[in-house]
Amino acid sequence: MESIALTEAVFYILISMEQPIHGYGIMQSVEKMSGGRVKLAAGTLYGALSSLVDKKWIIALPSEENSRKKEYQITDLGKAAAAAELRRLKELVKNGEAVAGGWDNDKNGI
Amino acid sequence: MTRTEFKLFAAWEYELEELWLNHMEAQGWHLQKIYMGMIYRFEKGEPNQYQYRLEMIDKENGEEYIRFMEEAGIEKIGGYLWWVYFRKRNDGTDFKLFSDVRSRMDHLTRIYNMMNMLRILLTVLLSINYLMAFVAAWLGDRGALVSMFGLIPCVLVAVWLWGGCKSLSYKLQDLQQEQKIHE
């Protein structure tokens, strides 16, 4: 498993597809999960989905006859990648908390 | 009421073109159709109904991409060569095609590669022509050099393309710089 950090978009995409979900659903789900902070643009999402399919971290499900919308679902490989990223993020949070925890000053509006 | 405008934008000025289309929209001129990427037909209506974005798309999975965009409420209103004109109903949020640095860089790189190919092709063709003319002149055909004046417009286009590539590579450098800190 490579140890390179995932982008925010990729991480959120991965954790939004435990159940089969279509493109627009991912955008809505990610926006909701992040409390409106992360708004995936459609072009960015499409590019990320294509790369994730290539990497076999997600699969495009065969679309039903009457549905034009393509649905995606995470694979075991994708789950492992998201879990590894979560471990990395926890480490960041732990170390960040220890040092920068006291710097947090929301009054500064950052 | 309709209105037709003729305007030329270079490929590396697509953001300016978006700005102009959104500016027209703000005055109630909805873009209806684009011919050859330079003739624009507008129709008068309520202002600020739509927002516009342009993208140079990858033709290979172009149709699938357009369908994907439609799902997200983004409509293709026209295209020219590899360019697609998208619009989205104005819901008060900023309509963007790309939301991170990486995907913006991918898009700019696509434009850069295309322009780069064109400038190299043109430069090579011009070099061959001029080289042959010089050889012909050296062999005694004076007229060969004079005929090369006819190619000056092509030389100007080549210079223009080199300038465009330069400006694209500056933009890419800026994004690369940003990517060292932000996504």
HADDOCK unambig.tbl for C-alpha pairs under 7 A between the chains (distance, minus, plus):
assign (segid A and resid 7 and name CA) (segid B and resid 183 and name CA) 6.92 0.50 0.50
assign (segid A and resid 24 and name CA) (segid B and resid 71 and name CA) 6.20 0.50 0.50
assign (segid A and resid 24 and name CA) (segid B and resid 72 and name CA) 5.39 0.50 0.50
assign (segid A and resid 40 and name CA) (segid B and resid 99 and name CA) 5.81 0.50 0.50
assign (segid A and resid 41 and name CA) (segid B and resid 96 and name CA) 5.94 0.50 0.50
assign (segid A and resid 41 and name CA) (segid B and resid 97 and name CA) 5.13 0.50 0.50
assign (segid A and resid 41 and name CA) (segid B and resid 98 and name CA) 5.01 0.50 0.50
assign (segid A and resid 41 and name CA) (segid B and resid 99 and name CA) 5.09 0.50 0.50
assign (segid A and resid 42 and name CA) (segid B and resid 69 and name CA) 6.46 0.50 0.50
assign (segid A and resid 42 and name CA) (segid B and resid 72 and name CA) 6.89 0.50 0.50
assign (segid A and resid 42 and name CA) (segid B and resid 97 and name CA) 5.66 0.50 0.50
assign (segid A and resid 42 and name CA) (segid B and resid 98 and name CA) 6.87 0.50 0.50
assign (segid A and resid 43 and name CA) (segid B and resid 97 and name CA) 4.83 0.50 0.50
assign (segid A and resid 43 and name CA) (segid B and resid 98 and name CA) 5.36 0.50 0.50
assign (segid A and resid 44 and name CA) (segid B and resid 97 and name CA) 6.76 0.50 0.50
assign (segid A and resid 44 and name CA) (segid B and resid 98 and name CA) 4.87 0.50 0.50
assign (segid A and resid 44 and name CA) (segid B and resid 99 and name CA) 6.09 0.50 0.50
assign (segid A and resid 44 and name CA) (segid B and resid 103 and name CA) 5.55 0.50 0.50
